[in-house]
Amino acid sequence: MQLVITAMAALAGMGFSLAVALLVEELIFGKVFRLLFAQQARQMKSGQAR
């Protein structure tokens, strides 16, 4: 049981770290989310929905 809790804590920590890294990158450069949303908008215009 302790191993499961440790694994969950490690995965949560890595996920949080990734989220903070993306947020900081977005604040500094501002390109990641713009690229993601531009691709989705292009797909919706051409009729390809995910």
Secondary structure, DSSP 8 states (H G I E B T S, - for coil): -HHHHHHHHHHHHHHHHHHHHHHHHHHHT--HHHHHHHHHHHHHHTT---
